[in-house]
């Protein structure tokens, strides 16, 4: 069964946002930046990734780390995720 998911995103370099958006779009995922979250000690940006998957909720992080992140080659991380409508944090 295909389900919507949301994941919390950390992108260390704001200049990487266009490339991250492009790669995630290839997996039918979208990025939404949260301008209200700011790290005063860095230029990092925070937001959310949303998409659809047939994976178990526990496999989403592994999928991202093993499939998506290597394609990006960027300083990007997801640390919490859940199926849509259930806040991961």
N, CA, C and O atoms as a Maestro MAE file, in Angstrom:
{
 s_m_m2io_version
 :::
 2.0.0
}

f_m_ct {
 s_m_title
 :::
 protein
 m_atom[356] {
  # First column is atom index #
  i_m_mmod_type
  r_m_x_coord
  r_m_y_coord
  r_m_z_coord
  i_m_residue_number
  s_m_chain_name
  s_m_pdb_residue_name
  s_m_pdb_atom_name
  i_m_atomic_number
  :::
  1 25 0.832 -1.172 0.000 1 A "UNK " " N  " 7
  2 3 0.000 0.000 0.000 1 A "UNK " " CA " 6
  3 2 0.889 1.253 0.000 1 A "UNK " " C  " 6
  4 15 1.828 1.346 0.791 1 A "UNK " " O  " 8
  5 25 0.602 2.184 -0.859 2 A "UNK " " N  " 7
  6 3 1.340 3.441 -0.927 2 A "UNK " " CA " 6
  7 2 0.781 4.417 0.105 2 A "UNK " " C  " 6
  8 15 -0.429 4.615 0.213 2 A "UNK " " O  " 8
  9 25 1.705 5.024 0.864 3 A "UNK " " N  " 7
  10 3 1.311 5.981 1.898 3 A "UNK " " CA " 6
  11 2 2.173 7.232 1.800 3 A "UNK " " C  " 6
  12 15 3.321 7.177 1.361 3 A "UNK " " O  " 8
  13 25 1.606 8.357 2.213 4 A "UNK " " N  " 7
  14 3 2.355 9.605 2.264 4 A "UNK " " CA " 6
  15 2 3.213 9.620 3.525 4 A "UNK " " C  " 6
  16 15 2.807 9.132 4.580 4 A "UNK " " O  " 8
  17 25 4.417 10.196 3.390 5 A "UNK " " N  " 7
  18 3 5.281 10.344 4.560 5 A "UNK " " CA " 6
  19 2 5.834 11.755 4.631 5 A "UNK " " C  " 6
  20 15 5.867 12.479 3.635 5 A "UNK " " O  " 8
  21 25 6.263 12.128 5.815 6 A "UNK " " N  " 7
  22 3 6.931 13.401 6.074 6 A "UNK " " CA " 6
  23 2 8.211 13.101 6.837 6 A "UNK " " C  " 6
  24 15 8.251 12.187 7.661 6 A "UNK " " O  " 8
  25 25 9.257 13.871 6.562 7 A "UNK " " N  " 7
  26 3 10.527 13.708 7.265 7 A "UNK " " CA " 6
  27 2 11.110 15.078 7.580 7 A "UNK " " C  " 6
  28 15 10.981 16.014 6.791 7 A "UNK " " O  " 8
  29 25 11.745 15.185 8.726 8 A "UNK " " N  " 7
  30 3 12.401 16.428 9.116 8 A "UNK " " CA " 6
  31 2 13.753 16.508 8.406 8 A "UNK " " C  " 6
  32 15 14.506 15.535 8.387 8 A "UNK " " O  " 8
  33 25 14.055 17.663 7.827 9 A "UNK " " N  " 7
  34 3 15.223 17.868 6.975 9 A "UNK " " CA " 6
  35 2 16.184 18.875 7.598 9 A "UNK " " C  " 6
  36 15 15.766 19.881 8.171 9 A "UNK " " O  " 8
  37 25 17.475 18.589 7.475 10 A "UNK " " N  " 7
  38 3 18.540 19.529 7.826 10 A "UNK " " CA " 6
  39 2 19.478 19.595 6.623 10 A "UNK " " C  " 6
  40 15 20.016 18.578 6.185 10 A "UNK " " O  " 8
  41 25 19.663 20.782 6.107 11 A "UNK " " N  " 7
  42 3 20.564 20.999 4.975 11 A "UNK " " CA " 6
  43 2 21.602 22.022 5.425 11 A "UNK " " C  " 6
  44 15 21.267 23.177 5.686 11 A "UNK " " O  " 8
  45 25 22.861 21.599 5.517 12 A "UNK " " N  " 7
  46 3 23.897 22.452 6.101 12 A "UNK " " CA " 6
  47 2 24.261 23.662 5.254 12 A "UNK " " C  " 6
  48 15 24.623 24.704 5.802 12 A "UNK " " O  " 8
  49 25 24.175 23.550 3.934 13 A "UNK " " N  " 7
  50 3 24.540 24.655 3.041 13 A "UNK " " CA " 6
  51 2 23.323 25.077 2.222 13 A "UNK " " C  " 6
  52 15 22.851 24.308 1.384 13 A "UNK " " O  " 8
  53 25 22.811 26.274 2.447 14 A "UNK " " N  " 7
  54 3 21.641 26.736 1.701 14 A "UNK " " CA " 6
  55 2 21.824 26.724 0.189 14 A "UNK " " C  " 6
  56 15 20.845 26.621 -0.550 14 A "UNK " " O  " 8
  57 25 23.075 26.828 -0.283 15 A "UNK " " N  " 7
  58 3 23.337 26.797 -1.721 15 A "UNK " " CA " 6
  59 2 23.032 25.431 -2.337 15 A "UNK " " C  " 6
  60 15 22.910 25.310 -3.556 15 A "UNK " " O  " 8
  61 25 22.908 24.401 -1.491 16 A "UNK " " N  " 7
  62 3 22.605 23.051 -1.973 16 A "UNK " " CA " 6
  63 2 21.109 22.800 -2.160 16 A "UNK " " C  " 6
  64 15 20.714 21.742 -2.651 16 A "UNK " " O  " 8
  65 25 20.283 23.761 -1.775 17 A "UNK " " N  " 7
  66 3 18.838 23.561 -1.858 17 A "UNK " " CA " 6
  67 2 18.347 23.245 -3.272 17 A "UNK " " C  " 6
  68 15 17.542 22.325 -3.420 17 A "UNK " " O  " 8
  69 25 18.781 23.947 -4.316 18 A "UNK " " N  " 7
  70 3 18.291 23.609 -5.656 18 A "UNK " " CA " 6
  71 2 18.613 22.168 -6.061 18 A "UNK " " C  " 6
  72 15 17.761 21.481 -6.624 18 A "UNK " " O  " 8
  73 25 19.821 21.713 -5.781 19 A "UNK " " N  " 7
  74 3 20.205 20.334 -6.134 19 A "UNK " " CA " 6
  75 2 19.413 19.328 -5.314 19 A "UNK " " C  " 6
  76 15 18.960 18.319 -5.856 19 A "UNK " " O  " 8
  77 25 19.236 19.577 -4.027 20 A "UNK " " N  " 7
  78 3 18.452 18.682 -3.187 20 A "UNK " " CA " 6
  79 2 17.009 18.604 -3.678 20 A "UNK " " C  " 6
  80 15 16.420 17.524 -3.705 20 A "UNK " " O  " 8
  81 25 16.446 19.732 -4.061 21 A "UNK " " N  " 7
  82 3 15.081 19.770 -4.578 21 A "UNK " " CA " 6
  83 2 14.967 18.960 -5.857 21 A "UNK " " C  " 6
  84 15 14.001 18.222 -6.045 21 A "UNK " " O  " 8
  85 25 15.954 19.096 -6.740 22 A "UNK " " N  " 7
  86 3 15.962 18.373 -8.021 22 A "UNK " " CA " 6
  87 2 16.041 16.856 -7.805 22 A "UNK " " C  " 6
  88 15 15.274 16.099 -8.400 22 A "UNK " " O  " 8
  89 25 16.962 16.426 -6.962 23 A "UNK " " N  " 7
  90 3 17.124 14.980 -6.725 23 A "UNK " " CA " 6
  91 2 15.889 14.400 -6.054 23 A "UNK " " C  " 6
  92 15 15.415 13.334 -6.448 23 A "UNK " " O  " 8
  93 25 15.369 15.079 -5.058 24 A "UNK " " N  " 7
  94 3 14.182 14.562 -4.371 24 A "UNK " " CA " 6
  95 2 12.967 14.530 -5.294 24 A "UNK " " C  " 6
  96 15 12.121 13.645 -5.170 24 A "UNK " " O  " 8
  97 25 12.874 15.473 -6.206 25 A "UNK " " N  " 7
  98 3 11.762 15.471 -7.167 25 A "UNK " " CA " 6
  99 2 11.805 14.230 -8.046 25 A "UNK " " C  " 6
  100 15 10.759 13.738 -8.468 25 A "UNK " " O  " 8
  101 25 12.994 13.719 -8.327 26 A "UNK " " N  " 7
  102 3 13.120 12.489 -9.122 26 A "UNK " " CA " 6
  103 2 12.516 11.290 -8.396 26 A "UNK " " C  " 6
  104 15 12.187 10.283 -9.024 26 A "UNK " " O  " 8
  105 25 12.369 11.394 -7.084 27 A "UNK " " N  " 7
  106 3 11.738 10.347 -6.273 27 A "UNK " " CA " 6
  107 2 10.313 10.745 -5.872 27 A "UNK " " C  " 6
  108 15 9.737 10.175 -4.945 27 A "UNK " " O  " 8
  109 25 9.758 11.726 -6.580 28 A "UNK " " N  " 7
  110 3 8.419 12.246 -6.287 28 A "UNK " " CA " 6
  111 2 8.298 12.767 -4.860 28 A "UNK " " C  " 6
  112 15 7.270 12.595 -4.206 28 A "UNK " " O  " 8
  113 25 9.355 13.398 -4.396 29 A "UNK " " N  " 7
  114 3 9.359 14.016 -3.074 29 A "UNK " " CA " 6
  115 2 9.509 15.524 -3.228 29 A "UNK " " C  " 6
  116 15 10.057 16.006 -4.219 29 A "UNK " " O  " 8
  117 25 9.019 16.257 -2.246 30 A "UNK " " N  " 7
  118 3 9.105 17.713 -2.263 30 A "UNK " " CA " 6
  119 2 9.740 18.194 -0.962 30 A "UNK " " C  " 6
  120 15 9.656 17.532 0.072 30 A "UNK " " O  " 8
  121 25 10.376 19.358 -1.038 31 A "UNK " " N  " 7
  122 3 10.980 19.990 0.136 31 A "UNK " " CA " 6
  123 2 10.191 21.248 0.462 31 A "UNK " " C  " 6
  124 15 9.839 22.029 -0.422 31 A "UNK " " O  " 8
  125 25 9.921 21.426 1.743 32 A "UNK " " N  " 7
  126 3 9.326 22.672 2.229 32 A "UNK " " CA " 6
  127 2 10.241 23.204 3.316 32 A "UNK " " C  " 6
  128 15 10.454 22.541 4.332 32 A "UNK " " O  " 8
  129 25 10.790 24.405 3.107 33 A "UNK " " N  " 7
  130 3 11.701 25.012 4.073 33 A "UNK " " CA " 6
  131 2 10.892 25.714 5.152 33 A "UNK " " C  " 6
  132 15 9.882 26.358 4.868 33 A "UNK " " O  " 8
  133 25 11.347 25.582 6.395 34 A "UNK " " N  " 7
  134 3 10.701 26.238 7.533 34 A "UNK " " CA " 6
  135 2 11.557 27.441 7.927 34 A "UNK " " C  " 6
  136 15 12.544 27.281 8.645 34 A "UNK " " O  " 8
  137 25 11.194 28.653 7.464 35 A "UNK " " N  " 7
  138 3 12.023 29.832 7.734 35 A "UNK " " CA " 6
  139 2 12.016 30.257 9.198 35 A "UNK " " C  " 6
  140 15 12.830 31.088 9.601 35 A "UNK " " O  " 8
  141 25 11.117 29.706 9.992 36 A "UNK " " N  " 7
  142 3 11.056 30.090 11.396 36 A "UNK " " CA " 6
  143 2 12.109 29.382 12.246 36 A "UNK " " C  " 6
  144 15 12.345 29.771 13.389 36 A "UNK " " O  " 8
  145 25 12.749 28.334 11.690 37 A "UNK " " N  " 7
  146 3 13.774 27.602 12.433 37 A "UNK " " CA " 6
  147 2 15.142 28.072 11.945 37 A "UNK " " C  " 6
  148 15 15.467 27.940 10.765 37 A "UNK " " O  " 8
  149 25 15.931 28.616 12.852 38 A "UNK " " N  " 7
  150 3 17.219 29.193 12.500 38 A "UNK " " CA " 6
  151 2 18.279 28.681 13.476 38 A "UNK " " C  " 6
  152 15 18.042 28.602 14.681 38 A "UNK " " O  " 8
  153 25 19.434 28.339 12.945 39 A "UNK " " N  " 7
  154 3 20.586 27.991 13.767 39 A "UNK " " CA " 6
  155 2 21.493 29.211 13.780 39 A "UNK " " C  " 6
  156 15 22.090 29.533 12.753 39 A "UNK " " O  " 8
  157 25 21.615 29.897 14.903 40 A "UNK " " N  " 7
  158 3 22.410 31.134 14.931 40 A "UNK " " CA " 6
  159 2 23.900 30.904 14.704 40 A "UNK " " C  " 6
  160 15 24.637 31.855 14.443 40 A "UNK " " O  " 8
  161 25 24.351 29.663 14.799 41 A "UNK " " N  " 7
  162 3 25.777 29.375 14.654 41 A "UNK " " CA " 6
  163 2 26.163 28.840 13.278 41 A "UNK " " C  " 6
  164 15 27.330 28.532 13.039 41 A "UNK " " O  " 8
  165 25 25.198 28.727 12.379 42 A "UNK " " N  " 7
  166 3 25.514 28.221 11.042 42 A "UNK " " CA " 6
  167 2 24.526 28.777 10.031 42 A "UNK " " C  " 6
  168 15 23.600 29.508 10.381 42 A "UNK " " O  " 8
  169 25 24.739 28.418 8.766 43 A "UNK " " N  " 7
  170 3 23.814 28.812 7.704 43 A "UNK " " CA " 6
  171 2 22.801 27.709 7.410 43 A "UNK " " C  " 6
  172 15 22.039 27.816 6.449 43 A "UNK " " O  " 8
  173 25 22.779 26.657 8.218 44 A "UNK " " N  " 7
  174 3 21.904 25.504 7.982 44 A "UNK " " CA " 6
  175 2 20.449 25.944 7.833 44 A "UNK " " C  " 6
  176 15 19.993 26.895 8.468 44 A "UNK " " O  " 8
  177 25 19.741 25.218 6.972 45 A "UNK " " N  " 7
  178 3 18.315 25.452 6.817 45 A "UNK " " CA " 6
  179 2 17.569 24.174 7.207 45 A "UNK " " C  " 6
  180 15 18.079 23.061 7.077 45 A "UNK " " O  " 8
  181 25 16.370 24.376 7.678 46 A "UNK " " N  " 7
  182 3 15.555 23.285 8.182 46 A "UNK " " CA " 6
  183 2 14.231 23.255 7.446 46 A "UNK " " C  " 6
  184 15 13.752 24.278 6.957 46 A "UNK " " O  " 8
  185 25 13.657 22.090 7.376 47 A "UNK " " N  " 7
  186 3 12.360 21.985 6.724 47 A "UNK " " CA " 6
  187 2 11.867 20.554 6.753 47 A "UNK " " C  " 6
  188 15 12.189 19.779 7.654 47 A "UNK " " O  " 8
  189 25 11.076 20.224 5.743 48 A "UNK " " N  " 7
  190 3 10.422 18.924 5.681 48 A "UNK " " CA " 6
  191 2 10.510 18.362 4.268 48 A "UNK " " C  " 6
  192 15 10.492 19.103 3.285 48 A "UNK " " O  " 8
  193 25 10.605 17.054 4.189 49 A "UNK " " N  " 7
  194 3 10.492 16.336 2.929 49 A "UNK " " CA " 6
  195 2 9.173 15.596 2.987 49 A "UNK " " C  " 6
  196 15 8.847 14.983 4.004 49 A "UNK " " O  " 8
  197 25 8.416 15.646 1.915 50 A "UNK " " N  " 7
  198 3 7.181 14.863 1.847 50 A "UNK " " CA " 6
  199 2 7.207 14.055 0.561 50 A "UNK " " C  " 6
  200 15 7.765 14.477 -0.452 50 A "UNK " " O  " 8
  201 25 6.592 12.887 0.629 51 A "UNK " " N  " 7
  202 3 6.556 12.016 -0.533 51 A "UNK " " CA " 6
  203 2 5.646 10.835 -0.284 51 A "UNK " " C  " 6
  204 15 4.872 10.828 0.673 51 A "UNK " " O  " 8
  205 25 5.737 9.838 -1.144 52 A "UNK " " N  " 7
  206 3 4.949 8.624 -0.978 52 A "UNK " " CA " 6
  207 2 5.884 7.421 -1.011 52 A "UNK " " C  " 6
  208 15 6.946 7.455 -1.633 52 A "UNK " " O  " 8
  209 25 5.471 6.369 -0.333 53 A "UNK " " N  " 7
  210 3 6.289 5.166 -0.271 53 A "UNK " " CA " 6
  211 2 5.431 3.935 -0.030 53 A "UNK " " C  " 6
  212 15 4.322 4.019 0.499 53 A "UNK " " O  " 8
  213 25 5.965 2.807 -0.425 54 A "UNK " " N  " 7
  214 3 5.356 1.526 -0.077 54 A "UNK " " CA " 6
  215 2 6.154 0.862 1.043 54 A "UNK " " C  " 6
  216 15 5.823 -0.239 1.483 54 A "UNK " " O  " 8
  217 25 7.206 1.539 1.497 55 A "UNK " " N  " 7
  218 3 8.047 1.001 2.565 55 A "UNK " " CA " 6
  219 2 7.329 1.051 3.903 55 A "UNK " " C  " 6
  220 15 6.391 1.825 4.096 55 A "UNK " " O  " 8
  221 25 7.781 0.221 4.813 56 A "UNK " " N  " 7
  222 3 7.384 0.291 6.203 56 A "UNK " " CA " 6
  223 2 7.957 1.592 6.772 56 A "UNK " " C  " 6
  224 15 9.024 2.028 6.341 56 A "UNK " " O  " 8
  225 25 7.283 2.204 7.707 57 A "UNK " " N  " 7
  226 3 7.745 3.481 8.260 57 A "UNK " " CA " 6
  227 2 9.165 3.374 8.819 57 A "UNK " " C  " 6
  228 15 9.911 4.352 8.777 57 A "UNK " " O  " 8
  229 25 9.547 2.225 9.334 58 A "UNK " " N  " 7
  230 3 10.876 2.053 9.917 58 A "UNK " " CA " 6
  231 2 11.971 1.977 8.855 58 A "UNK " " C  " 6
  232 15 13.150 2.094 9.189 58 A "UNK " " O  " 8
  233 25 11.618 1.787 7.598 59 A "UNK " " N  " 7
  234 3 12.599 1.657 6.523 59 A "UNK " " CA " 6
  235 2 12.855 2.969 5.786 59 A "UNK " " C  " 6
  236 15 13.757 3.031 4.951 59 A "UNK " " O  " 8
  237 25 12.098 4.002 6.068 60 A "UNK " " N  " 7
  238 3 12.239 5.266 5.341 60 A "UNK " " CA " 6
  239 2 13.622 5.874 5.547 60 A "UNK " " C  " 6
  240 15 14.235 6.327 4.580 60 A "UNK " " O  " 8
  241 25 14.121 5.898 6.759 61 A "UNK " " N  " 7
  242 3 15.445 6.463 7.029 61 A "UNK " " CA " 6
  243 2 16.542 5.719 6.298 61 A "UNK " " C  " 6
  244 15 17.445 6.338 5.735 61 A "UNK " " O  " 8
  245 25 16.474 4.387 6.300 62 A "UNK " " N  " 7
  246 3 17.472 3.590 5.576 62 A "UNK " " CA " 6
  247 2 17.406 3.861 4.082 62 A "UNK " " C  " 6
  248 15 18.440 3.977 3.424 62 A "UNK " " O  " 8
  249 25 16.191 3.963 3.540 63 A "UNK " " N  " 7
  250 3 16.021 4.268 2.115 63 A "UNK " " CA " 6
  251 2 16.680 5.593 1.787 63 A "UNK " " C  " 6
  252 15 17.394 5.709 0.791 63 A "UNK " " O  " 8
  253 25 16.443 6.594 2.625 64 A "UNK " " N  " 7
  254 3 17.036 7.905 2.375 64 A "UNK " " CA " 6
  255 2 18.560 7.823 2.428 64 A "UNK " " C  " 6
  256 15 19.240 8.319 1.531 64 A "UNK " " O  " 8
  257 25 19.099 7.196 3.481 65 A "UNK " " N  " 7
  258 3 20.551 7.127 3.656 65 A "UNK " " CA " 6
  259 2 21.250 6.335 2.552 65 A "UNK " " C  " 6
  260 15 22.352 6.694 2.137 65 A "UNK " " O  " 8
  261 25 20.620 5.263 2.076 66 A "UNK " " N  " 7
  262 3 21.275 4.375 1.113 66 A "UNK " " CA " 6
  263 2 20.965 4.705 -0.344 66 A "UNK " " C  " 6
  264 15 21.743 4.356 -1.232 66 A "UNK " " O  " 8
  265 25 19.840 5.371 -0.605 67 A "UNK " " N  " 7
  266 3 19.420 5.624 -1.983 67 A "UNK " " CA " 6
  267 2 19.491 7.097 -2.362 67 A "UNK " " C  " 6
  268 15 20.074 7.444 -3.389 67 A "UNK " " O  " 8
  269 25 18.916 7.950 -1.560 68 A "UNK " " N  " 7
  270 3 18.815 9.364 -1.915 68 A "UNK " " CA " 6
  271 2 20.082 10.142 -1.553 68 A "UNK " " C  " 6
  272 15 20.630 10.848 -2.400 68 A "UNK " " O  " 8
  273 25 20.545 10.029 -0.336 69 A "UNK " " N  " 7
  274 3 21.688 10.823 0.132 69 A "UNK " " CA " 6
  275 2 22.933 10.642 -0.738 69 A "UNK " " C  " 6
  276 15 23.589 11.638 -1.044 69 A "UNK " " O  " 8
  277 25 23.295 9.415 -1.156 70 A "UNK " " N  " 7
  278 3 24.482 9.277 -2.012 70 A "UNK " " CA " 6
  279 2 24.356 10.014 -3.350 70 A "UNK " " C  " 6
  280 15 25.355 10.480 -3.896 70 A "UNK " " O  " 8
  281 25 23.157 10.118 -3.866 71 A "UNK " " N  " 7
  282 3 22.957 10.847 -5.118 71 A "UNK " " CA " 6
  283 2 23.140 12.343 -4.928 71 A "UNK " " C  " 6
  284 15 23.552 13.053 -5.846 71 A "UNK " " O  " 8
  285 25 22.833 12.806 -3.747 72 A "UNK " " N  " 7
  286 3 22.957 14.231 -3.478 72 A "UNK " " CA " 6
  287 2 24.410 14.640 -3.318 72 A "UNK " " C  " 6
  288 15 24.833 15.668 -3.849 72 A "UNK " " O  " 8
  289 25 25.177 13.839 -2.588 73 A "UNK " " N  " 7
  290 3 26.561 14.207 -2.329 73 A "UNK " " CA " 6
  291 2 26.652 15.509 -1.574 73 A "UNK " " C  " 6
  292 15 27.631 16.244 -1.707 73 A "UNK " " O  " 8
  293 25 25.637 15.800 -0.781 74 A "UNK " " N  " 7
  294 3 25.564 17.063 -0.057 74 A "UNK " " CA " 6
  295 2 25.493 16.806 1.437 74 A "UNK " " C  " 6
  296 15 25.337 15.669 1.884 74 A "UNK " " O  " 8
  297 25 25.607 17.868 2.189 75 A "UNK " " N  " 7
  298 3 25.453 17.783 3.637 75 A "UNK " " CA " 6
  299 2 23.969 17.895 3.973 75 A "UNK " " C  " 6
  300 15 23.459 18.975 4.270 75 A "UNK " " O  " 8
  301 25 23.295 16.755 3.920 76 A "UNK " " N  " 7
  302 3 21.857 16.720 4.150 76 A "UNK " " CA " 6
  303 2 21.553 15.568 5.100 76 A "UNK " " C  " 6
  304 15 22.217 14.532 5.070 76 A "UNK " " O  " 8
  305 25 20.556 15.759 5.931 77 A "UNK " " N  " 7
  306 3 20.221 14.716 6.882 77 A "UNK " " CA " 6
  307 2 18.720 14.740 7.156 77 A "UNK " " C  " 6
  308 15 18.095 15.800 7.199 77 A "UNK " " O  " 8
  309 25 18.168 13.564 7.337 78 A "UNK " " N  " 7
  310 3 16.816 13.438 7.884 78 A "UNK " " CA " 6
  311 2 16.971 12.651 9.173 78 A "UNK " " C  " 6
  312 15 17.672 11.640 9.212 78 A "UNK " " O  " 8
  313 25 16.315 13.117 10.222 79 A "UNK " " N  " 7
  314 3 16.497 12.426 11.489 79 A "UNK " " CA " 6
  315 2 15.196 11.942 12.115 79 A "UNK " " C  " 6
  316 15 15.226 11.185 13.086 79 A "UNK " " O  " 8
  317 25 14.079 12.357 11.588 80 A "UNK " " N  " 7
  318 3 12.788 11.882 12.085 80 A "UNK " " CA " 6
  319 2 11.812 11.832 10.926 80 A "UNK " " C  " 6
  320 15 11.860 12.684 10.039 80 A "UNK " " O  " 8
  321 25 10.923 10.841 10.919 81 A "UNK " " N  " 7
  322 3 9.950 10.696 9.845 81 A "UNK " " CA " 6
  323 2 8.760 9.913 10.357 81 A "UNK " " C  " 6
  324 15 8.841 9.204 11.360 81 A "UNK " " O  " 8
  325 25 7.652 10.057 9.645 82 A "UNK " " N  " 7
  326 3 6.452 9.281 9.953 82 A "UNK " " CA " 6
  327 2 5.539 9.325 8.741 82 A "UNK " " C  " 6
  328 15 5.780 10.061 7.784 82 A "UNK " " O  " 8
  329 25 4.497 8.530 8.803 83 A "UNK " " N  " 7
  330 3 3.504 8.620 7.752 83 A "UNK " " CA " 6
  331 2 2.739 9.917 7.909 83 A "UNK " " C  " 6
  332 15 2.554 10.408 9.023 83 A "UNK " " O  " 8
  333 25 2.299 10.466 6.799 84 A "UNK " " N  " 7
  334 3 1.631 11.759 6.744 84 A "UNK " " CA " 6
  335 2 0.479 11.825 7.756 84 A "UNK " " C  " 6
  336 15 -0.314 10.894 7.900 84 A "UNK " " O  " 8
  337 25 0.425 12.948 8.437 85 A "UNK " " N  " 7
  338 3 -0.650 13.144 9.396 85 A "UNK " " CA " 6
  339 2 -0.281 12.723 10.810 85 A "UNK " " C  " 6
  340 15 -1.036 12.947 11.756 85 A "UNK " " O  " 8
  341 25 0.891 12.110 10.939 86 A "UNK " " N  " 7
  342 3 1.377 11.728 12.270 86 A "UNK " " CA " 6
  343 2 2.725 12.385 12.453 86 A "UNK " " C  " 6
  344 15 3.719 11.929 11.888 86 A "UNK " " O  " 8
  345 25 2.775 13.450 13.235 87 A "UNK " " N  " 7
  346 3 4.016 14.208 13.382 87 A "UNK " " CA " 6
  347 2 5.150 13.322 13.876 87 A "UNK " " C  " 6
  348 15 4.995 12.591 14.855 87 A "UNK " " O  " 8
  349 25 6.298 13.390 13.192 88 A "UNK " " N  " 7
  350 3 7.442 12.574 13.617 88 A "UNK " " CA " 6
  351 2 8.202 13.157 14.788 88 A "UNK " " C  " 6
  352 15 9.053 12.468 15.350 88 A "UNK " " O  " 8
  353 25 7.941 14.376 15.181 89 A "UNK " " N  " 7
  354 3 8.736 14.991 16.231 89 A "UNK " " CA " 6
  355 2 7.891 15.558 17.330 89 A "UNK " " C  " 6
  356 15 8.422 16.113 18.292 89 A "UNK " " O  " 8
  :::
 }
 m_bond[355] {
  # First column is bond index #
  i_m_from
  i_m_to
  i_m_order
  :::
  1 1 2 1
  2 2 3 1
  3 3 4 2
  4 3 5 1
  5 5 6 1
  6 6 7 1
  7 7 8 2
  8 7 9 1
  9 9 10 1
  10 10 11 1
  11 11 12 2
  12 11 13 1
  13 13 14 1
  14 14 15 1
  15 15 16 2
  16 15 17 1
  17 17 18 1
  18 18 19 1
  19 19 20 2
  20 19 21 1
  21 21 22 1
  22 22 23 1
  23 23 24 2
  24 23 25 1
  25 25 26 1
  26 26 27 1
  27 27 28 2
  28 27 29 1
  29 29 30 1
  30 30 31 1
  31 31 32 2
  32 31 33 1
  33 33 34 1
  34 34 35 1
  35 35 36 2
  36 35 37 1
  37 37 38 1
  38 38 39 1
  39 39 40 2
  40 39 41 1
  41 41 42 1
  42 42 43 1
  43 43 44 2
  44 43 45 1
  45 45 46 1
  46 46 47 1
  47 47 48 2
  48 47 49 1
  49 49 50 1
  50 50 51 1
  51 51 52 2
  52 51 53 1
  53 53 54 1
  54 54 55 1
  55 55 56 2
  56 55 57 1
  57 57 58 1
  58 58 59 1
  59 59 60 2
  60 59 61 1
  61 61 62 1
  62 62 63 1
  63 63 64 2
  64 63 65 1
  65 65 66 1
  66 66 67 1
  67 67 68 2
  68 67 69 1
  69 69 70 1
  70 70 71 1
  71 71 72 2
  72 71 73 1
  73 73 74 1
  74 74 75 1
  75 75 76 2
  76 75 77 1
  77 77 78 1
  78 78 79 1
  79 79 80 2
  80 79 81 1
  81 81 82 1
  82 82 83 1
  83 83 84 2
  84 83 85 1
  85 85 86 1
  86 86 87 1
  87 87 88 2
  88 87 89 1
  89 89 90 1
  90 90 91 1
  91 91 92 2
  92 91 93 1
  93 93 94 1
  94 94 95 1
  95 95 96 2
  96 95 97 1
  97 97 98 1
  98 98 99 1
  99 99 100 2
  100 99 101 1
  101 101 102 1
  102 102 103 1
  103 103 104 2
  104 103 105 1
  105 105 106 1
  106 106 107 1
  107 107 108 2
  108 107 109 1
  109 109 110 1
  110 110 111 1
  111 111 112 2
  112 111 113 1
  113 113 114 1
  114 114 115 1
  115 115 116 2
  116 115 117 1
  117 117 118 1
  118 118 119 1
  119 119 120 2
  120 119 121 1
  121 121 122 1
  122 122 123 1
  123 123 124 2
  124 123 125 1
  125 125 126 1
  126 126 127 1
  127 127 128 2
  128 127 129 1
  129 129 130 1
  130 130 131 1
  131 131 132 2
  132 131 133 1
  133 133 134 1
  134 134 135 1
  135 135 136 2
  136 135 137 1
  137 137 138 1
  138 138 139 1
  139 139 140 2
  140 139 141 1
  141 141 142 1
  142 142 143 1
  143 143 144 2
  144 143 145 1
  145 145 146 1
  146 146 147 1
  147 147 148 2
  148 147 149 1
  149 149 150 1
  150 150 151 1
  151 151 152 2
  152 151 153 1
  153 153 154 1
  154 154 155 1
  155 155 156 2
  156 155 157 1
  157 157 158 1
  158 158 159 1
  159 159 160 2
  160 159 161 1
  161 161 162 1
  162 162 163 1
  163 163 164 2
  164 163 165 1
  165 165 166 1
  166 166 167 1
  167 167 168 2
  168 167 169 1
  169 169 170 1
  170 170 171 1
  171 171 172 2
  172 171 173 1
  173 173 174 1
  174 174 175 1
  175 175 176 2
  176 175 177 1
  177 177 178 1
  178 178 179 1
  179 179 180 2
  180 179 181 1
  181 181 182 1
  182 182 183 1
  183 183 184 2
  184 183 185 1
  185 185 186 1
  186 186 187 1
  187 187 188 2
  188 187 189 1
  189 189 190 1
  190 190 191 1
  191 191 192 2
  192 191 193 1
  193 193 194 1
  194 194 195 1
  195 195 196 2
  196 195 197 1
  197 197 198 1
  198 198 199 1
  199 199 200 2
  200 199 201 1
  201 201 202 1
  202 202 203 1
  203 203 204 2
  204 203 205 1
  205 205 206 1
  206 206 207 1
  207 207 208 2
  208 207 209 1
  209 209 210 1
  210 210 211 1
  211 211 212 2
  212 211 213 1
  213 213 214 1
  214 214 215 1
  215 215 216 2
  216 215 217 1
  217 217 218 1
  218 218 219 1
  219 219 220 2
  220 219 221 1
  221 221 222 1
  222 222 223 1
  223 223 224 2
  224 223 225 1
  225 225 226 1
  226 226 227 1
  227 227 228 2
  228 227 229 1
  229 229 230 1
  230 230 231 1
  231 231 232 2
  232 231 233 1
  233 233 234 1
  234 234 235 1
  235 235 236 2
  236 235 237 1
  237 237 238 1
  238 238 239 1
  239 239 240 2
  240 239 241 1
  241 241 242 1
  242 242 243 1
  243 243 244 2
  244 243 245 1
  245 245 246 1
  246 246 247 1
  247 247 248 2
  248 247 249 1
  249 249 250 1
  250 250 251 1
  251 251 252 2
  252 251 253 1
  253 253 254 1
  254 254 255 1
  255 255 256 2
  256 255 257 1
  257 257 258 1
  258 258 259 1
  259 259 260 2
  260 259 261 1
  261 261 262 1
  262 262 263 1
  263 263 264 2
  264 263 265 1
  265 265 266 1
  266 266 267 1
  267 267 268 2
  268 267 269 1
  269 269 270 1
  270 270 271 1
  271 271 272 2
  272 271 273 1
  273 273 274 1
  274 274 275 1
  275 275 276 2
  276 275 277 1
  277 277 278 1
  278 278 279 1
  279 279 280 2
  280 279 281 1
  281 281 282 1
  282 282 283 1
  283 283 284 2
  284 283 285 1
  285 285 286 1
  286 286 287 1
  287 287 288 2
  288 287 289 1
  289 289 290 1
  290 290 291 1
  291 291 292 2
  292 291 293 1
  293 293 294 1
  294 294 295 1
  295 295 296 2
  296 295 297 1
  297 297 298 1
  298 298 299 1
  299 299 300 2
  300 299 301 1
  301 301 302 1
  302 302 303 1
  303 303 304 2
  304 303 305 1
  305 305 306 1
  306 306 307 1
  307 307 308 2
  308 307 309 1
  309 309 310 1
  310 310 311 1
  311 311 312 2
  312 311 313 1
  313 313 314 1
  314 314 315 1
  315 315 316 2
  316 315 317 1
  317 317 318 1
  318 318 319 1
  319 319 320 2
  320 319 321 1
  321 321 322 1
  322 322 323 1
  323 323 324 2
  324 323 325 1
  325 325 326 1
  326 326 327 1
  327 327 328 2
  328 327 329 1
  329 329 330 1
  330 330 331 1
  331 331 332 2
  332 331 333 1
  333 333 334 1
  334 334 335 1
  335 335 336 2
  336 335 337 1
  337 337 338 1
  338 338 339 1
  339 339 340 2
  340 339 341 1
  341 341 342 1
  342 342 343 1
  343 343 344 2
  344 343 345 1
  345 345 346 1
  346 346 347 1
  347 347 348 2
  348 347 349 1
  349 349 350 1
  350 350 351 1
  351 351 352 2
  352 351 353 1
  353 353 354 1
  354 354 355 1
  355 355 356 2
  :::
 }
}
